[in-house]
Amino acid sequence: MIDEEEWRTIPDSPGYEVSNHGRVRSVDRVVFHSNGKIQPRKGRILKPNKDKDGYLRVGVNGTTNVHRLVMLAFVGERPDGMEVLHGDDVKDNNHLSNLRYGTHKENIEDKMRKGNQARGERIGASKLTESSIPTIKWMYEISSLTHRQIGELLNINHSTIGCLLRGETWKHLN
């Protein structure tokens, strides 16, 4: 069965519609200019941009994530404490069938289960590598160096070393 595209007006944005396929369009309208000129405008599909996190955004009521517009128009307002979850964790798949409301905890659990949660070296700001973890543990256990001394040797904050050695970070390697 082919999923037919359905368009709905975006609440609080009467000049725009969003589809269950995750596309956004402006509708035909008349623009009134301050100089008194009246100009008809043809509706068009908006071209989304990706934000720094990979989510698609369009200029509707400021700049808004497409997945939020789809859920708002087809499901309703986002309940307090909930966020929009992508079923396949593909940030630009904004098809209604791929979206649902859930808690932040559910979102993280989904990502962990599917192996999409950034951790270890995949965290952009990480100064450590997976191969350095055993060396750091060895330095602490065998050489009796303090967290601060290991941090100074590796040019890493001593609190980072402490979190690693207490098992608060890099848990996936334990």
ChimeraX commands (.cxc) that place a marker at each C-alpha (Angstrom):
marker #1 position 0.00,0.00,0.00 radius 0.5
marker #1 position 1.34,3.41,-0.94 radius 0.5
marker #1 position 1.29,5.94,1.86 radius 0.5
marker #1 position -0.63,8.91,0.49 radius 0.5
marker #1 position 0.74,12.29,1.45 radius 0.5
marker #1 position -1.61,14.31,3.63 radius 0.5
marker #1 position -1.17,18.03,4.34 radius 0.5
marker #1 position -2.33,19.86,7.46 radius 0.5
marker #1 position -2.17,23.50,8.49 radius 0.5
marker #1 position 0.51,24.14,11.10 radius 0.5
marker #1 position -1.16,25.47,14.28 radius 0.5
marker #1 position -0.32,29.14,14.90 radius 0.5
marker #1 position 1.10,29.35,11.34 radius 0.5
marker #1 position -1.92,29.62,9.02 radius 0.5
marker #1 position 0.24,30.38,5.96 radius 0.5
marker #1 position 2.06,27.04,6.20 radius 0.5
marker #1 position 1.27,23.35,5.98 radius 0.5
marker #1 position 3.21,20.22,6.88 radius 0.5
marker #1 position 2.74,16.73,5.46 radius 0.5
marker #1 position 2.79,13.31,7.08 radius 0.5
marker #1 position 5.88,12.71,4.91 radius 0.5
marker #1 position 7.77,15.48,6.69 radius 0.5
marker #1 position 7.62,18.16,4.01 radius 0.5
marker #1 position 6.66,21.79,4.72 radius 0.5
marker #1 position 5.10,24.25,2.30 radius 0.5
marker #1 position 3.79,27.77,2.20 radius 0.5
marker #1 position 0.28,28.24,0.78 radius 0.5
marker #1 position -0.89,30.63,-1.90 radius 0.5
marker #1 position -1.40,34.01,-0.27 radius 0.5
marker #1 position -1.58,37.76,-0.77 radius 0.5
marker #1 position 1.14,39.97,0.71 radius 0.5
marker #1 position 0.29,43.53,1.69 radius 0.5
marker #1 position 3.35,45.82,1.58 radius 0.5
marker #1 position 3.78,48.95,3.69 radius 0.5
marker #1 position 3.75,51.09,0.55 radius 0.5
marker #1 position 0.20,49.90,-0.19 radius 0.5
marker #1 position 1.20,47.46,-2.91 radius 0.5
marker #1 position -0.65,44.15,-2.93 radius 0.5
marker #1 position 1.26,41.15,-4.27 radius 0.5
marker #1 position 0.00,37.58,-4.78 radius 0.5
marker #1 position 2.48,34.88,-3.79 radius 0.5
marker #1 position 2.42,31.31,-4.97 radius 0.5
marker #1 position 2.86,28.63,-2.32 radius 0.5
marker #1 position 5.95,26.42,-2.51 radius 0.5
marker #1 position 7.69,23.54,-0.79 radius 0.5
marker #1 position 10.23,24.93,1.68 radius 0.5
marker #1 position 13.79,23.69,1.45 radius 0.5
marker #1 position 14.93,22.66,4.92 radius 0.5
marker #1 position 18.41,23.20,6.31 radius 0.5
marker #1 position 20.25,20.83,8.62 radius 0.5
marker #1 position 21.23,22.24,11.99 radius 0.5
marker #1 position 24.54,21.42,13.67 radius 0.5
marker #1 position 22.99,18.27,15.18 radius 0.5
marker #1 position 21.64,16.97,11.83 radius 0.5
marker #1 position 17.96,17.84,12.32 radius 0.5
marker #1 position 16.01,19.46,9.47 radius 0.5
marker #1 position 14.78,23.01,10.13 radius 0.5
marker #1 position 12.58,25.46,8.21 radius 0.5
marker #1 position 11.72,29.12,8.61 radius 0.5
marker #1 position 8.23,28.94,10.10 radius 0.5
marker #1 position 7.58,31.17,13.13 radius 0.5
marker #1 position 11.31,31.70,13.38 radius 0.5
marker #1 position 13.29,28.57,12.64 radius 0.5
marker #1 position 11.64,25.34,13.69 radius 0.5
marker #1 position 12.55,21.64,13.56 radius 0.5
marker #1 position 10.47,19.80,10.95 radius 0.5
marker #1 position 9.85,16.81,13.24 radius 0.5
marker #1 position 8.21,19.13,15.78 radius 0.5
marker #1 position 5.93,20.61,13.13 radius 0.5
marker #1 position 4.84,17.15,11.93 radius 0.5
marker #1 position 3.96,16.06,15.46 radius 0.5
marker #1 position 2.23,19.34,16.30 radius 0.5
marker #1 position -0.01,19.20,13.21 radius 0.5
marker #1 position -0.80,15.48,13.27 radius 0.5
marker #1 position -0.65,14.47,16.95 radius 0.5
marker #1 position -0.95,17.70,18.93 radius 0.5
marker #1 position 1.04,19.78,21.39 radius 0.5
marker #1 position 4.10,18.18,22.94 radius 0.5
marker #1 position 3.25,17.07,26.48 radius 0.5
marker #1 position 5.40,18.54,29.27 radius 0.5
marker #1 position 8.54,16.52,29.87 radius 0.5
marker #1 position 8.36,14.84,26.47 radius 0.5
marker #1 position 10.37,15.22,23.28 radius 0.5
marker #1 position 9.99,13.97,19.72 radius 0.5
marker #1 position 11.67,10.60,19.16 radius 0.5
marker #1 position 12.72,9.24,15.76 radius 0.5
marker #1 position 11.94,5.51,15.61 radius 0.5
marker #1 position 14.91,4.73,13.37 radius 0.5
marker #1 position 17.17,7.40,14.94 radius 0.5
marker #1 position 17.63,8.97,11.49 radius 0.5
marker #1 position 17.40,12.66,12.27 radius 0.5
marker #1 position 16.16,13.71,8.83 radius 0.5
marker #1 position 13.47,11.00,8.55 radius 0.5
marker #1 position 10.49,13.12,9.59 radius 0.5
marker #1 position 7.77,10.82,8.29 radius 0.5
marker #1 position 4.88,10.69,10.77 radius 0.5
marker #1 position 5.17,6.90,11.02 radius 0.5
marker #1 position 8.76,7.35,12.30 radius 0.5
marker #1 position 7.93,9.90,15.02 radius 0.5
marker #1 position 6.45,9.68,18.50 radius 0.5
marker #1 position 6.48,11.57,21.78 radius 0.5
marker #1 position 8.59,10.07,24.55 radius 0.5
marker #1 position 10.74,11.01,27.50 radius 0.5
marker #1 position 14.40,11.98,27.30 radius 0.5
marker #1 position 15.24,8.74,29.09 radius 0.5
marker #1 position 13.37,6.72,26.41 radius 0.5
marker #1 position 15.25,8.62,23.72 radius 0.5
marker #1 position 18.63,7.77,25.26 radius 0.5
marker #1 position 17.61,4.14,25.82 radius 0.5
marker #1 position 16.55,3.87,22.15 radius 0.5
marker #1 position 19.90,5.25,21.01 radius 0.5
marker #1 position 21.83,2.92,23.32 radius 0.5
marker #1 position 19.85,-0.12,22.15 radius 0.5
marker #1 position 20.51,0.78,18.51 radius 0.5
marker #1 position 24.16,1.73,19.08 radius 0.5
marker #1 position 23.63,5.37,18.09 radius 0.5
marker #1 position 24.46,7.03,21.40 radius 0.5
marker #1 position 27.70,8.97,21.18 radius 0.5
marker #1 position 30.15,7.74,23.78 radius 0.5
marker #1 position 33.85,7.37,24.16 radius 0.5
marker #1 position 35.80,8.67,21.17 radius 0.5
marker #1 position 32.54,9.48,19.33 radius 0.5
marker #1 position 32.01,12.41,21.69 radius 0.5
marker #1 position 33.54,15.31,19.83 radius 0.5
marker #1 position 35.20,16.93,22.85 radius 0.5
marker #1 position 36.77,13.70,24.14 radius 0.5
marker #1 position 40.51,13.97,24.76 radius 0.5
marker #1 position 40.86,10.26,25.52 radius 0.5
marker #1 position 40.86,7.30,23.17 radius 0.5
marker #1 position 39.77,3.74,23.83 radius 0.5
marker #1 position 43.36,2.60,23.52 radius 0.5
marker #1 position 44.51,5.07,26.20 radius 0.5
marker #1 position 42.10,3.82,28.90 radius 0.5
marker #1 position 44.07,0.67,29.89 radius 0.5
marker #1 position 47.28,2.72,30.04 radius 0.5
marker #1 position 45.70,5.28,32.37 radius 0.5
marker #1 position 44.34,2.54,34.63 radius 0.5
marker #1 position 47.76,0.89,34.67 radius 0.5
marker #1 position 49.46,4.19,35.52 radius 0.5
marker #1 position 47.16,4.61,38.52 radius 0.5
marker #1 position 47.21,1.02,39.80 radius 0.5
marker #1 position 50.87,0.09,39.21 radius 0.5
marker #1 position 52.81,3.33,39.39 radius 0.5
marker #1 position 50.88,4.87,42.31 radius 0.5
marker #1 position 50.58,8.18,40.47 radius 0.5
marker #1 position 47.76,10.46,41.62 radius 0.5
marker #1 position 44.91,11.63,39.39 radius 0.5
marker #1 position 46.54,15.03,39.20 radius 0.5
marker #1 position 49.95,13.62,38.21 radius 0.5
marker #1 position 48.43,11.43,35.48 radius 0.5
marker #1 position 46.42,14.39,34.24 radius 0.5
marker #1 position 49.54,16.56,34.07 radius 0.5
marker #1 position 51.46,13.86,32.18 radius 0.5
marker #1 position 48.67,13.46,29.61 radius 0.5
marker #1 position 47.60,17.12,29.53 radius 0.5
marker #1 position 44.12,16.15,30.75 radius 0.5
marker #1 position 42.18,17.58,33.68 radius 0.5
marker #1 position 42.63,15.47,36.83 radius 0.5
marker #1 position 38.85,15.31,37.32 radius 0.5
marker #1 position 38.56,13.53,33.96 radius 0.5
marker #1 position 41.04,10.93,35.22 radius 0.5
marker #1 position 39.10,10.57,38.47 radius 0.5
marker #1 position 35.78,10.04,36.67 radius 0.5
marker #1 position 37.38,7.39,34.47 radius 0.5
marker #1 position 38.96,5.52,37.38 radius 0.5
marker #1 position 35.72,5.59,39.42 radius 0.5
marker #1 position 33.83,4.14,36.44 radius 0.5
marker #1 position 31.68,7.24,35.90 radius 0.5
marker #1 position 32.86,7.60,32.30 radius 0.5
marker #1 position 33.93,5.13,29.62 radius 0.5
marker #1 position 31.58,2.57,31.24 radius 0.5
marker #1 position 31.24,0.68,27.96 radius 0.5
marker #1 position 34.87,-0.46,28.32 radius 0.5
marker #1 position 34.51,-1.89,31.83 radius 0.5
marker link #1:1,2 radius 0.2
marker link #1:2,3 radius 0.2
marker link #1:3,4 radius 0.2
marker link #1:4,5 radius 0.2
marker link #1:5,6 radius 0.2
marker link #1:6,7 radius 0.2
marker link #1:7,8 radius 0.2
marker link #1:8,9 radius 0.2
marker link #1:9,10 radius 0.2
marker link #1:10,11 radius 0.2
marker link #1:11,12 radius 0.2
marker link #1:12,13 radius 0.2
marker link #1:13,14 radius 0.2
marker link #1:14,15 radius 0.2
marker link #1:15,16 radius 0.2
marker link #1:16,17 radius 0.2
marker link #1:17,18 radius 0.2
marker link #1:18,19 radius 0.2
marker link #1:19,20 radius 0.2
marker link #1:20,21 radius 0.2
marker link #1:21,22 radius 0.2
marker link #1:22,23 radius 0.2
marker link #1:23,24 radius 0.2
marker link #1:24,25 radius 0.2
marker link #1:25,26 radius 0.2
marker link #1:26,27 radius 0.2
marker link #1:27,28 radius 0.2
marker link #1:28,29 radius 0.2
marker link #1:29,30 radius 0.2
marker link #1:30,31 radius 0.2
marker link #1:31,32 radius 0.2
marker link #1:32,33 radius 0.2
marker link #1:33,34 radius 0.2
marker link #1:34,35 radius 0.2
marker link #1:35,36 radius 0.2
marker link #1:36,37 radius 0.2
marker link #1:37,38 radius 0.2
marker link #1:38,39 radius 0.2
marker link #1:39,40 radius 0.2
marker link #1:40,41 radius 0.2
marker link #1:41,42 radius 0.2
marker link #1:42,43 radius 0.2
marker link #1:43,44 radius 0.2
marker link #1:44,45 radius 0.2
marker link #1:45,46 radius 0.2
marker link #1:46,47 radius 0.2
marker link #1:47,48 radius 0.2
marker link #1:48,49 radius 0.2
marker link #1:49,50 radius 0.2
marker link #1:50,51 radius 0.2
marker link #1:51,52 radius 0.2
marker link #1:52,53 radius 0.2
marker link #1:53,54 radius 0.2
marker link #1:54,55 radius 0.2
marker link #1:55,56 radius 0.2
marker link #1:56,57 radius 0.2
marker link #1:57,58 radius 0.2
marker link #1:58,59 radius 0.2
marker link #1:59,60 radius 0.2
marker link #1:60,61 radius 0.2
marker link #1:61,62 radius 0.2
marker link #1:62,63 radius 0.2
marker link #1:63,64 radius 0.2
marker link #1:64,65 radius 0.2
marker link #1:65,66 radius 0.2
marker link #1:66,67 radius 0.2
marker link #1:67,68 radius 0.2
marker link #1:68,69 radius 0.2
marker link #1:69,70 radius 0.2
marker link #1:70,71 radius 0.2
marker link #1:71,72 radius 0.2
marker link #1:72,73 radius 0.2
marker link #1:73,74 radius 0.2
marker link #1:74,75 radius 0.2
marker link #1:75,76 radius 0.2
marker link #1:76,77 radius 0.2
marker link #1:77,78 radius 0.2
marker link #1:78,79 radius 0.2
marker link #1:79,80 radius 0.2
marker link #1:80,81 radius 0.2
marker link #1:81,82 radius 0.2
marker link #1:82,83 radius 0.2
marker link #1:83,84 radius 0.2
marker link #1:84,85 radius 0.2
marker link #1:85,86 radius 0.2
marker link #1:86,87 radius 0.2
marker link #1:87,88 radius 0.2
marker link #1:88,89 radius 0.2
marker link #1:89,90 radius 0.2
marker link #1:90,91 radius 0.2
marker link #1:91,92 radius 0.2
marker link #1:92,93 radius 0.2
marker link #1:93,94 radius 0.2
marker link #1:94,95 radius 0.2
marker link #1:95,96 radius 0.2
marker link #1:96,97 radius 0.2
marker link #1:97,98 radius 0.2
marker link #1:98,99 radius 0.2
marker link #1:99,100 radius 0.2
marker link #1:100,101 radius 0.2
marker link #1:101,102 radius 0.2
marker link #1:102,103 radius 0.2
marker link #1:103,104 radius 0.2
marker link #1:104,105 radius 0.2
marker link #1:105,106 radius 0.2
marker link #1:106,107 radius 0.2
marker link #1:107,108 radius 0.2
marker link #1:108,109 radius 0.2
marker link #1:109,110 radius 0.2
marker link #1:110,111 radius 0.2
marker link #1:111,112 radius 0.2
marker link #1:112,113 radius 0.2
marker link #1:113,114 radius 0.2
marker link #1:114,115 radius 0.2
marker link #1:115,116 radius 0.2
marker link #1:116,117 radius 0.2
marker link #1:117,118 radius 0.2
marker link #1:118,119 radius 0.2
marker link #1:119,120 radius 0.2
marker link #1:120,121 radius 0.2
marker link #1:121,122 radius 0.2
marker link #1:122,123 radius 0.2
marker link #1:123,124 radius 0.2
marker link #1:124,125 radius 0.2
marker link #1:125,126 radius 0.2
marker link #1:126,127 radius 0.2
marker link #1:127,128 radius 0.2
marker link #1:128,129 radius 0.2
marker link #1:129,130 radius 0.2
marker link #1:130,131 radius 0.2
marker link #1:131,132 radius 0.2
marker link #1:132,133 radius 0.2
marker link #1:133,134 radius 0.2
marker link #1:134,135 radius 0.2
marker link #1:135,136 radius 0.2
marker link #1:136,137 radius 0.2
marker link #1:137,138 radius 0.2
marker link #1:138,139 radius 0.2
marker link #1:139,140 radius 0.2
marker link #1:140,141 radius 0.2
marker link #1:141,142 radius 0.2
marker link #1:142,143 radius 0.2
marker link #1:143,144 radius 0.2
marker link #1:144,145 radius 0.2
marker link #1:145,146 radius 0.2
marker link #1:146,147 radius 0.2
marker link #1:147,148 radius 0.2
marker link #1:148,149 radius 0.2
marker link #1:149,150 radius 0.2
marker link #1:150,151 radius 0.2
marker link #1:151,152 radius 0.2
marker link #1:152,153 radius 0.2
marker link #1:153,154 radius 0.2
marker link #1:154,155 radius 0.2
marker link #1:155,156 radius 0.2
marker link #1:156,157 radius 0.2
marker link #1:157,158 radius 0.2
marker link #1:158,159 radius 0.2
marker link #1:159,160 radius 0.2
marker link #1:160,161 radius 0.2
marker link #1:161,162 radius 0.2
marker link #1:162,163 radius 0.2
marker link #1:163,164 radius 0.2
marker link #1:164,165 radius 0.2
marker link #1:165,166 radius 0.2
marker link #1:166,167 radius 0.2
marker link #1:167,168 radius 0.2
marker link #1:168,169 radius 0.2
marker link #1:169,170 radius 0.2
marker link #1:170,171 radius 0.2
marker link #1:171,172 radius 0.2
marker link #1:172,173 radius 0.2
marker link #1:173,174 radius 0.2
view
